[in-house]
Amino acid sequence: MSIAAALATAALDAQRSWRRRTSITLALFLLAALAPLVAGDPRTVDLANGLYLACAAVALAFVVGVTGLPLLAQGAYVAIGAIVGAHLLAHGTPTLAAALAGGVAGGLVGGLSGLAFARLPRAGFAAATWILAWLVALAADSISWVIGGSEGTLVQRGPTPIVHYELALALTGLAALGFTALARAPFGLRLAAAREREAAARELGAPVDRLRMIAVALAGTVAGVTGALSVELAGVADPAAYGPYLSFKLFVVVLVGGAVAPLGAPVGVVVLGVLSVAADAIGSIENVAASRAHTLLAAIMLLGLISLGWEGLLRPARRTRVARGTAPERPAAVRLTASGIGKQYGELVAVDSISIEASPGTITALVGPNGSGKTTVLRMLAGSVRPDAGTITGSSRATRTPQATAVFPQLTTLEHLLVGSAVRRRHGGALRSLCSTPKHRAEDAAFTAEGEQILQRFGLLPDTRASELDTAEQRALMLASAYATGASVLLVDEPTAGASATETARIIELLRWLREQGLALVVVEHNLGVVRELADTVLVLDAGRMIAHGSPDVVAADERVQTAFLGRQVL
C-alpha cells in the first residue's frame, strides 16, 4: 500500500469513528490554545505547569484505570526526568533532546519497577511504588550530585512560557489520544481483562506480567518527558517539588477526574487547582502554610473518594465497533497427545500414568468421582501445571475454560473475543496501536468481523457487557472466547455445572458445533447424561488412575466403572 493510499484509508477510518463528543473535545482544545492571549506570563507559567501535570496524570490514569494497578510512583518518574533534564540543560543540551532523555530515563525506571512489582498483589504494588517515591525524593534531597541537594540547582531557561504552554497542551492531547488508542487495542483489552480476572486472562494467552511492565514503562516515559520540560520552565530544580506528595497528588487527580476516561485526569487537575485556591484562602486565615493546606486538601479528597466509592467525574463513552473486514483464516488443527503423564504432591499421587489422545473433530470426556484427578489432568494438558512424568505434544495449541464461570464483567462480549484472538495477531502491539498503522487497522477490522460472526453463532450480541448476561450466556461466552484464540484443542471444565435443562441443551449444541469445526475437545463433566450424549471417547479416572477407556457404551458396561460409581450416576 502506498503512503497516499494509507493516509486516505486512515482519514476514512477517522471520519467513520468521528462523534459529536470528538468535535466538542477538539473545540475545547482549540479554545485552550488561545489562553495565553488573555493570560499574562506568570499565569501562563502556572497553566503550563498544570498541563505538564495533566499529561503525566493521563499516563498514570491508564495504569490505574485500564491496568488496575495503584501506581504511587508517578511523581518519582517525573523527578527522574527532571533530574536528567536539569543536568543536560546545564550543559547546553537543546530542550527537546533533554525531554527525550528524561523520557528514556523515566521509562527505564518505570519498566524496571514494573518488572519488579507487577506480580505483587495490588496492595503490595501500591506499597512498593510508594516506597520508591520516597527513595527518589530522599536521594534528590540528600545527595548533592543528584540535583544539588536540598538547595536545588539553577536550570538555564529555554523557550518562552507561551511555547511551553502550547507544547504542554499538545503533549496532553497526544497522551489522551494514546490512552484512547491503547485502551481499545489488544494491548489495553488484555490488561483490562487481567484487571477483572487475571487467571482467566492468562488462560486466554495474555502475557499479563509483560503487558503490565510495558504499561508502567510507558507511564514512566511520559512522566520523564514532562519532568524534563517542567524543570526548564521553572528555571530551578527544587527537590521539594518532587517529594512523595507529587505522586500522591497525581493519584488523587486521576481518581477525581476518572481513571478510565482519557480526559479524566486533566479534569481532575482543573478541579484540584480550583480547590487549591480555596485551600490557600483558608490557610491564610488560619495561618497554615500553602504546602500544608494543599496536602491536607488532597488527603481529605482521597479519603472521601475511597469511602464513597467514587468512580470519577468522567466515564468513557461506549463506542460500537463496526466490522469492515474479512475474518482471517483459522490455523490448521493439530492432535493433542499425552503419554504416561503423572503428578504427585508430596505423598499424594494426584495423577498416575494417564494417556490421552484428542484428535481433531472429536470429543473426549474425562469422568470420575470428586478428587479423581480430572482437573489436574486438564491443567497439565493446558500447560499450567507441569507433569512429573510423561510427555505431552500439541499443548501449545490448547486453551482451557475454567470450572467456575469466569468472564470479565466490564468488557463487552465482542471485547472478550478480541482478548482471545489477540494471541493470533501479528500487528496488535502497543507501538503499532499507538501509531494506528495500516496493518494494525486492517487486522483489527478482520478480527472484529470474525468476533461478530462467532458471537452470532453463539447467540450473543456484540455490545452487551458480560455482567449483563445470565450464567448460561456467560458459559457460552467463555467457550466463544476460547474458540477465538484459534486453539485446535479446547479443554472444557464442567461446562454444564449449575445449568438448567434448557441451558444444558444449549451448551451441548455449542460443543457439538465446535466439534464440527474440527476442534478436539477434552471435557470434564459430572453430568453423565451429557457425557453419553456428547462424547466419542470416555476416560474414567478413580484415585488418579484410569480404570476404563472407550466409547460411552463400552465404558458403561465395565464392572470397574460400575463399582467406582456405586451409589452415584451411571452412564
C-alpha positions in Angstrom: 0.0 0.0 0.0 1.4 3.4 -1.0 1.7 6.2 1.5 -1.0 8.2 -0.2 -3.4 5.2 0.0 -2.5 4.6 3.6 -3.3 8.2 4.5 -6.5 8.1 2.6 -7.6 4.9 4.4 -6.6 6.5 7.8 -8.6 9.6 7.0 -11.7 7.5 6.1 -11.4 5.4 9.3 -11.1 8.7 11.3 -14.2 10.1 9.6 -16.2 6.9 10.3 -15.2 7.0 14.0 -15.9 10.7 14.4 -18.5 11.5 17.0 -20.2 14.7 18.4 -18.1 14.2 21.5 -15.0 14.3 19.4 -16.0 17.6 17.9 -16.7 19.1 21.3 -13.3 17.9 22.7 -11.4 19.3 19.7 -13.2 22.7 20.0 -12.2 22.9 23.7 -8.6 22.1 22.9 -8.6 24.9 20.2 -10.0 27.3 22.7 -7.4 26.3 25.3 -4.7 27.0 22.8 -5.8 30.7 22.8 -5.5 31.0 26.6 -2.0 32.7 26.5 -3.6 35.6 24.6 -5.6 36.6 27.6 -3.2 35.5 30.4 0.0 37.2 31.4 3.3 35.4 31.6 3.0 34.5 35.3 -0.4 32.9 34.7 0.8 31.2 31.6 3.6 29.6 33.6 1.0 28.3 36.1 -1.2 27.0 33.2 1.8 25.3 31.5 2.8 23.6 34.8 -0.8 22.4 35.2 -0.8 20.9 31.7 2.5 19.1 32.3 1.0 17.7 35.5 -2.1 16.7 33.5 0.0 15.0 30.8 1.7 12.9 33.5 -1.6 12.2 35.1 -3.1 10.9 31.8 -0.4 8.3 31.6 -0.9 7.4 35.2 -4.7 7.1 34.6 -4.0 4.3 32.0 -2.1 2.3 34.6 -4.7 2.9 37.3 -7.9 2.7 35.3 -7.2 0.2 32.5 -4.5 -1.9 34.1 -5.9 -1.7 37.6 -2.6 -1.1 39.3 -2.5 1.5 42.1 0.8 3.2 40.9 2.1 5.6 43.6 5.5 6.4 42.0 4.4 8.6 39.0 5.9 11.6 40.8 9.2 9.7 41.2 9.3 9.2 37.4 8.6 12.9 36.9 11.5 13.6 39.3 13.9 11.3 37.4 13.0 13.1 34.2 13.6 16.4 35.9 17.0 15.3 37.3 18.2 14.1 33.9 16.8 17.1 32.1 18.4 19.5 34.6 21.9 18.0 34.1 21.6 18.0 30.3 20.2 21.5 30.1 23.0 22.8 32.3 25.4 21.6 29.6 23.5 23.4 26.8 21.5 20.4 25.5 18.5 21.5 23.4 15.1 21.4 25.1 13.6 18.5 23.0 16.8 16.4 23.4 16.7 16.9 27.1 13.0 16.0 27.2 13.6 12.8 25.2 16.4 11.8 27.5 14.2 12.5 30.5 11.6 10.3 29.0 14.0 7.4 28.4 15.2 7.7 32.0 11.7 7.7 33.3 10.6 4.9 31.1 13.7 2.8 32.1 13.0 3.2 35.8 9.3 2.6 35.2 9.9 -0.5 33.3 12.3 -1.9 36.0 9.8 -1.1 38.7 7.0 -2.7 36.6 9.1 -5.8 36.1 9.9 -6.0 39.8 6.5 -5.2 41.3 3.8 -6.2 38.6 3.4 -9.7 40.1 2.7 -8.4 43.6 -0.9 -8.1 44.9 -2.4 -4.7 44.4 -1.8 -3.6 48.0 1.8 -4.8 47.7 2.2 -2.9 44.4 0.9 0.3 46.0 3.3 -0.1 48.9 6.3 -0.9 46.8 5.8 2.0 44.4 5.1 4.4 47.3 8.4 3.4 48.9 10.1 4.0 45.5 8.6 7.6 45.5 10.2 8.2 49.0 13.5 6.8 47.9 13.8 9.0 44.9 12.7 12.0 47.0 15.3 11.3 49.7 18.0 10.8 47.1 17.2 14.2 45.4 17.1 16.0 48.7 20.2 14.4 50.4 22.7 13.6 47.7 24.3 16.8 46.3 25.3 15.5 42.9 21.7 14.3 42.1 20.1 17.7 41.9 22.1 20.0 44.1 20.9 18.7 47.5 18.2 20.5 49.5 19.2 23.8 47.9 18.5 22.6 44.4 20.2 23.9 41.3 19.5 26.6 38.7 18.5 25.5 35.2 19.1 27.5 32.1 15.8 28.8 30.7 14.8 27.9 27.2 11.6 28.6 25.3 9.1 31.2 26.5 6.2 30.4 28.8 3.9 30.6 25.8 5.9 28.0 23.9 5.9 25.7 26.9 2.2 26.2 27.3 1.4 25.2 23.7 3.9 22.3 24.0 2.3 21.1 27.2 -1.2 21.3 25.7 -0.1 19.3 22.6 1.5 16.7 24.8 -1.6 16.4 26.9 -3.7 15.9 23.8 -1.4 13.3 22.4 -1.4 11.5 25.8 -5.2 11.4 25.7 -5.2 10.1 22.2 -2.6 7.5 23.1 -4.8 6.5 26.1 -7.8 6.0 23.8 -5.9 4.1 21.1 -4.2 1.7 23.6 -7.4 1.1 25.7 -9.3 -0.1 22.6 -6.3 -2.1 21.2 -5.5 -5.7 22.1 -2.8 -4.3 24.5 -5.4 -2.4 26.6 -8.2 -5.0 26.3 -5.9 -7.8 27.7 -4.8 -5.5 30.5 -8.4 -4.7 31.3 -9.3 -8.4 31.2 -6.4 -9.1 33.7 -7.7 -6.3 35.9 -11.1 -8.1 36.1 -9.9 -11.7 36.3 -6.2 -12.3 36.0 -6.4 -16.1 35.9 -9.0 -16.1 33.1 -6.9 -13.6 31.1 -3.9 -15.9 31.4 -5.9 -18.9 30.2 -6.7 -16.9 27.0 -3.0 -16.4 26.4 -2.5 -12.9 27.8 1.2 -12.3 28.9 -0.1 -10.3 31.9 3.3 -9.6 33.6 4.9 -8.3 30.4 1.9 -6.2 29.5 1.9 -4.6 32.9 5.6 -3.9 32.8 5.1 -2.1 29.4 2.2 -0.1 30.7 4.2 1.2 33.7 7.2 1.9 31.4 5.0 4.0 29.1 3.7 5.9 32.1 7.3 6.5 33.3 8.3 7.7 29.8 5.5 10.3 29.7 6.3 11.4 33.3 10.0 11.7 32.5 9.3 13.9 29.5 7.1 16.2 31.5 9.6 16.3 34.3 12.4 17.5 32.0 10.2 20.1 30.4 8.7 21.4 33.6 12.1 21.8 35.3 13.2 24.0 32.4 10.0 26.0 32.7 10.6 26.5 36.4 14.2 27.6 35.9 15.3 25.7 39.0 15.5 22.0 40.0 14.0 22.1 43.5 13.9 18.8 45.4 10.9 19.9 47.4 8.9 20.0 44.2 9.4 16.2 43.7 8.6 14.8 47.0 6.2 11.9 47.7 3.3 14.4 47.7 3.7 14.8 43.9 2.9 11.1 43.4 0.1 11.4 45.9 -1.4 14.4 44.1 -1.2 12.8 40.7 -3.0 9.7 42.1 -5.8 11.9 43.6 -6.4 13.9 40.4 -6.8 10.6 38.5 -9.4 9.4 40.9 -11.2 12.7 40.9 -11.5 13.0 37.2 -12.0 9.4 36.4 -9.3 6.8 35.8 -10.9 5.1 32.9 -11.6 8.2 30.8 -8.9 9.6 28.6 -9.6 13.2 29.7 -10.5 12.3 33.3 -7.0 13.3 34.6 -7.0 16.8 33.1 -10.4 17.4 34.5 -9.1 16.2 37.9 -6.2 18.7 37.6 -8.7 21.5 37.0 -10.8 20.5 40.0 -7.8 20.2 42.3 -6.5 23.6 41.0 -9.8 25.3 41.8 -10.0 23.7 45.2 -6.3 24.6 45.9 -7.3 28.3 45.6 -9.9 27.7 48.3 -7.3 25.9 50.4 -4.9 28.9 50.1 -7.6 31.2 51.3 -8.5 29.1 54.2 -4.8 28.5 55.0 -4.1 32.3 55.1 -7.0 32.8 57.5 -5.7 30.0 59.8 -2.0 30.8 59.3 -1.4 27.5 57.7 1.4 27.2 55.1 0.1 26.7 51.5 2.0 23.4 51.0 0.4 22.0 54.2 -3.0 23.2 53.2 -2.7 21.6 49.8 -1.5 18.3 51.3 -4.4 18.3 53.8 -6.9 19.0 50.9 -5.6 16.2 48.8 -5.7 13.8 51.8 -9.3 14.7 52.6 -10.3 14.3 48.9 -8.7 10.9 48.7 -10.3 9.7 51.9 -13.7 10.9 50.7 -13.3 9.3 47.2 -12.4 6.0 48.7 -15.2 6.0 51.3 -17.9 7.0 48.8 -16.7 4.6 46.1 -16.3 7.5 43.7 -15.6 6.5 40.1 -14.7 9.9 38.7 -16.3 12.8 37.1 -15.9 11.4 33.5 -16.8 8.0 32.3 -15.6 6.7 28.9 -18.1 6.7 26.1 -19.3 3.3 24.9 -18.3 3.1 21.3 -19.6 0.5 18.9 -17.1 -1.3 16.8 -18.1 -1.7 13.2 -16.7 -4.7 11.3 -15.4 -3.7 7.9 -13.0 -6.5 7.2 -13.0 -10.2 6.3 -12.5 -12.8 9.0 -9.0 -14.3 8.9 -8.4 -18.0 8.3 -8.0 -20.2 11.4 -4.8 -22.1 12.0 -4.7 -25.8 10.9 -5.9 -28.3 13.5 -3.4 -30.4 15.5 -3.7 -33.5 17.7 -3.2 -33.4 21.4 -1.4 -36.5 22.8 -0.4 -37.2 26.4 1.5 -40.3 27.2 2.0 -41.6 30.7 1.6 -38.2 32.5 1.7 -38.1 36.2 1.6 -35.6 39.1 2.4 -36.0 42.7 2.0 -33.6 45.6 4.2 -34.8 48.4 3.0 -38.3 49.3 -0.3 -37.8 47.4 -0.4 -39.2 43.9 -2.9 -36.9 42.1 -2.5 -38.5 38.6 -0.8 -41.8 37.9 0.4 -42.6 34.3 -2.6 -41.3 32.3 -2.5 -41.4 28.5 -4.9 -39.4 26.3 -5.3 -38.8 22.6 -7.6 -36.0 21.4 -8.0 -35.9 17.6 -9.5 -33.0 15.6 -13.3 -33.3 15.3 -13.7 -35.5 18.4 -14.9 -35.0 22.0 -13.1 -36.9 24.7 -14.7 -36.9 28.2 -13.0 -37.3 31.5 -15.3 -38.6 34.2 -14.8 -39.9 37.7 -15.6 -39.2 41.4 -14.6 -36.0 43.1 -10.8 -35.9 43.7 -10.1 -38.5 41.0 -7.6 -36.1 39.2 -9.7 -34.9 36.3 -9.0 -31.2 36.8 -5.3 -31.8 37.4 -5.1 -33.7 34.1 -6.8 -30.8 32.3 -4.3 -28.4 33.8 -1.4 -30.5 32.7 -2.8 -30.7 29.2 -3.2 -26.9 29.2 0.4 -26.4 30.3 -0.5 -24.5 33.6 0.7 -27.5 35.7 4.0 -29.3 34.8 3.7 -33.1 34.9 6.2 -35.0 37.0 6.3 -37.8 34.4 5.3 -38.5 30.8 5.1 -36.3 27.7 2.5 -34.0 26.1 2.5 -32.9 22.5 0.2 -30.3 21.0 -0.5 -28.5 24.3 0.8 -25.2 22.8 -2.4 -25.1 20.7 -4.7 -25.9 23.7 -6.9 -23.4 25.6 -8.7 -24.2 28.9 -12.0 -22.9 30.2 -12.1 -23.0 34.0 -14.6 -24.8 36.1 -16.0 -21.6 37.7 -17.8 -19.1 35.5 -15.1 -16.6 34.7 -15.9 -13.6 32.5 -14.7 -10.0 32.5 -17.7 -8.1 33.8 -16.9 -4.6 32.4 -15.9 -5.9 28.9 -18.4 -6.4 26.1 -18.9 -9.8 24.5 -17.0 -8.6 21.4 -14.1 -7.3 23.6 -13.9 -10.8 25.2 -13.4 -12.3 21.8 -10.8 -9.7 20.9 -8.9 -10.6 24.1 -9.0 -14.2 22.9 -7.9 -13.5 19.4 -5.1 -11.2 20.4 -2.8 -14.2 20.7 -3.1 -14.7 16.9 -2.4 -11.1 16.0 0.9 -10.0 14.4 0.3 -6.3 14.3 -1.5 -5.6 17.6 1.4 -4.5 19.7 1.5 -1.3 21.8 3.6 0.7 19.3 1.5 -0.2 16.3 -1.6 0.6 18.2 -0.3 4.0 19.2 0.6 4.8 15.6 -2.6 3.1 14.2 -0.6 1.7 11.4 -2.4 0.4 8.2 -1.6 -3.2 9.1 -2.9 -2.7 12.6 -6.2 -1.2 11.4 -6.7 -3.9 8.7 -6.0 -6.6 11.2 -8.3 -5.0 13.7 -11.1 -4.9 11.2 -10.6 -8.6 10.3 -10.7 -9.9 13.8 -13.6 -7.7 14.7 -15.5 -9.3 11.8 -14.5 -12.7 13.0 -15.7 -11.9 16.5 -19.1 -10.7 15.3 -19.5 -13.9 13.3 -18.7 -16.1 16.3 -21.0 -14.2 18.6 -23.8 -14.5 16.1 -23.3 -18.3 16.0 -23.3 -18.4 19.9 -26.4 -16.2 20.1 -24.8 -13.2 21.8 -25.0 -9.5 21.0 -21.6 -7.8 20.4 -22.1 -4.7 22.6 -23.5 -6.4 25.7 -21.4 -6.2 28.8 -20.6 -9.6 30.3 -22.1 -8.5 33.7 -25.5 -8.2 31.9 -25.5 -11.9 30.8 -27.1 -14.8 32.7 -25.0 -17.7 33.8 -25.6 -19.8 30.7 -24.8 -16.9 28.4 -21.6 -16.3 30.3 -20.6 -20.0 29.9 -21.3 -19.7 26.2 -19.1 -16.5 26.1 -16.3 -18.4 27.8 -16.5 -21.1 25.0 -16.6 -18.4 22.3 -13.6 -16.6 23.8 -11.6 -19.8 23.9 -12.6 -20.6 20.3 -11.4 -17.1 19.2 -7.9 -17.9 20.4 -7.5 -20.2 17.4 -6.8 -23.2 19.6 -7.1 -26.6 18.0 -7.9 -28.2 21.3 -10.4 -26.9 23.9 -10.1 -28.2 27.4 -13.5 -27.6 29.0 -14.0 -28.0 32.7 -17.6 -28.6 33.9 -19.4 -26.7 31.1 -22.9 -27.5 32.4 -22.2 -27.0 36.1 -25.3 -25.4 37.7 -27.1 -25.2 34.4 -30.8 -25.9 33.9 -32.1 -28.5 31.4 -32.6 -25.8 28.8 -29.2 -24.2 29.4 -27.6 -27.6 29.3 -29.2 -28.4 25.9 -27.8 -25.1 24.6 -24.3 -25.8 25.8 -24.4 -29.3 24.3 -25.4 -27.8 21.0 -22.5 -25.4 21.1 -20.0 -28.1 22.0 -21.2 -30.2 19.0 -20.8 -27.2 16.8 -17.2 -26.7 18.0 -16.5 -30.4 17.2 -18.0 -29.9 13.7 -15.4 -27.0 13.2 -12.7 -29.6 13.5 -11.6 -28.9 17.1 -10.6 -31.6 19.5 -12.4 -31.2 22.8 -11.5 -32.7 26.1 -14.4 -32.2 28.5 -14.5 -32.8 32.3 -18.2 -33.4 33.1 -20.1 -34.7 36.2 -23.4 -34.9 34.3 -23.1 -38.4 32.9 -26.1 -38.0 30.7 -24.3 -35.2 28.9 -21.3 -37.4 28.6 -23.2 -40.2 26.9 -24.9 -37.7 24.6 -21.7 -35.9 23.6 -18.6 -38.0 23.9 -16.9 -40.0 21.3 -14.5 -41.4 23.8 -14.7 -41.6 27.6 -11.9 -41.9 30.1 -12.8 -42.9 33.6 -10.5 -41.9 36.5 -10.5 -43.1 40.0 -7.9 -42.0 42.6 -5.7 -40.6 39.9 -5.7 -43.8 37.8 -7.5 -44.6 34.6 -9.8 -47.5 35.2 -11.7 -47.6 31.8 -11.4 -46.2 28.3 -13.6 -46.5 25.3 -17.0 -45.5 23.8 -19.7 -44.5 26.3 -21.5 -47.9 25.8 -18.3 -49.9 26.4 -17.4 -47.9 29.4 -20.9 -48.1 30.9 -20.7 -51.9 30.8 -17.3 -52.0 32.6 -17.7 -53.5 36.1 -14.9 -51.3 37.5 -16.8 -48.3 36.4 -20.0 -49.5 38.0 -18.1 -50.2 41.2 -16.4 -46.7 41.2 -19.8 -45.1 40.6 -21.7 -47.3 43.1 -24.5 -45.2 44.6 -23.9 -42.5 42.0 -25.0 -41.9 38.4 -24.1 -44.4 35.8 -23.5 -43.9 32.1 
